Every structure is written in C-alpha cells, then in structure tokens.
Amino acid sequence: MNDYTSMLITALAVLLSFLVVFLSIPTILRVAYYKNLFDEPGKRHIHKKRVPNLGGLGIFMGFLFTYSIFFDWFHFRPIPFLIPSLLVIFAIGIKDDILITAPMMKLLGQLLAAFIIVGFGDLRITDFHGFFGLQPDYFTSFFLTVLFIIFIVNGFNLIDGVDGLAAISGIISTLAFTIWFYFNDEIHLVVIGVILIGALLAFLYYNLFSETQKIFMGDTGSMIIGFLLSVFAIRFMELNAPNVRDTLNYTMTSAPAVTVGILIVPVIDTLRVFFLRLSHGNSPFVADKNHIHHRLLTLGLSHFQIAFVLGGVNIIFILLSFLLKDFGMLKLMALNLVIGFMVFYIPAILIRFKVKKIRNNGKI
C-alpha cells in the first residue's frame, strides 16, 4: 500500500468516525432527556448541574461503525477478538452509566474483556526488553498483560473527572502511538488510532464547547479509551521487542519506558492516588478527591485549563521519551517516573503556599 493510499484511508477513517459521533450525540441527548438519564451532582462529582453521561455510547458507535467498514473494505489484518472484548467493556460501562454497577462487578467485566483478547487473541507482553535479563513464560506473560490492561483501563476511568481531560489525554496518547505505527507501515493500527481520534474530537465539541448540548463520556467512554490504548501500548512494545525490531523503519529500544511517557497522565495519577490512599490506611479502590485534577481545581484552574495543562505535560513527556528512546529502558523508565511524580506533586506544594498565605493574611 503506497503512501497516498494510506493517507487517503487515514483521512477518510478519521472523517467518517468524526461525523458518526458528531451526528449521533444530539439523538443520544434527546433520549437521555426523555428517559431522565443524567449524571447527578453529588459529593463524588465536581459538576453542579445534571448532565447526560452517555457520550461513551456515541464514541463506541462511531468506532464500531467505522472500524467495521474499513476493515471489511480494505482487508486489513485485524487484531483478533478486539471487537468481542470491546463489547464487554461497552456492556459494563453502559450499565454503570445508567444503573450504577458495583465496583467488583465492573472489575470482573474488565477482567473478562482482558482475558478474551489476551487468551483468545494472544495479545501478550512476551518480552521484558532486557529487564535484568528476565524473560516471561506464558503464564507470567498472560498475567502481566491482563494486569496491564486493567491498570490502563482504570487509569483513564480515574482521570475522567473534569471536562475534556480523558478525551484530550486519549487523543494525545493515541496520536503518539499512531504516528509511530504510520512510519513503520502498521496501517491497520493507524486506522484504529485515527478512528478513535475522530470519535474523541467530535465528543470534545459537545463536552467542552457546546453550551446547550453538553454531555459526559461516562465510564463507557473512558474505559473504551483505556482499553484501546492498552492494546496500542502492547502492540508498540511487542513490535519493538529485541528479536523482531530489526525489521522496523524506526525502532524504540526503550519501548516500555517510552510507553510510560506516552501514558504519563493516567499512569502517574493512578499510582500517586493509590499510594496516598494506602499511606492513609484506606483501600486503594475507595474514591476520593486526591487526583491531580482535584488539586488543580483547588488552585482555581477551570476544566478547560486543567485539560490543556495536563495535555501539555503529556506532550512534553512524549517528546522527552521519543528523544531519549536509546537512553536505556531502566534509565528512561526511572527518569519518566521520577520526573512524573515531581511534576504531579507541584500542585500540592502550590496549595500549601496558598493556604499559608491565606492564614497569614487572616492573622494580619
């Protein structure tokens, strides 16, 4: 397939996905208002008004429709069992958005989706890229891949706390993987990537910019983003495995560390919140308001500002990771994690200064 054909397919895929989502969300909104399907304000929620949270339905429809057409017309090599796994993610997500699902049931659904694509689709992390000379056997590979998928899915679910954040992070991370796939002629993964990007761009219009047709993506949307990005990340690491990367046009010798850089926002925020909860003697799965977006809200930033600040942070880490791709896997991994925790700790420091200043002014 020549470059012009690839560019045409890519453009058509992103356009079709965008249009399907853009045209479907008004209908979804009418149904949500008619059936009284809203995300209600409460202690766990930042928003003050009732807002429909079925945007994930539109994202799923746009992705599934466009994916089905393009993979049928152009006979791309599909990722085995991707659609059955996504259907499971969609089912547990839409149920939670409408009826509320117990966390354990949601986790079991995520595990089922991961087991399908890992067990039946054989999508696994099979190489540790020189990590202390270790190589995983089948069961270790299976277990770690499932754990990785669950972590990324929940990471995006957890950062979906302010308008635009999960969608913008999803677009930026997907674009980073997609560009690399494009330059290495992995056109089937490129098409999947641009389909997701098109769907998220259309959703962003209603989520961030529309005053009369506002909608949230809900758990359905955030988990779909997380699931697809975990698939991209696994394929990215596997294509860059030492025993096969000689065939690539552009190699990433520190692929797992680069992956962390690409997914820095959900990775660092999730690890940081889990550590904070455990240090306070709480369950890591109990919801709280210690996420990075909560800290930035405390500093007075708007939803729009938070989404674009963290999007900018994401881009910086991606560029850093790409530039240092030959730095060494362990060294680049440590660098990304250390700098990531430092950057994400800055809002907490600023909040302390803000509180101290208020107290000092009060004394005066």
Helices and strands as residue ranges (DSSP letters): H 3-35, H 55-73, H 82-99, H 103-115, I 116-120, G 131-133, H 138-159, H 165-183, H 187-204, I 205-209, H 218-239, G 245-247, H 255-262, H 264-279, H 292-298, H 303-323, H 329-363
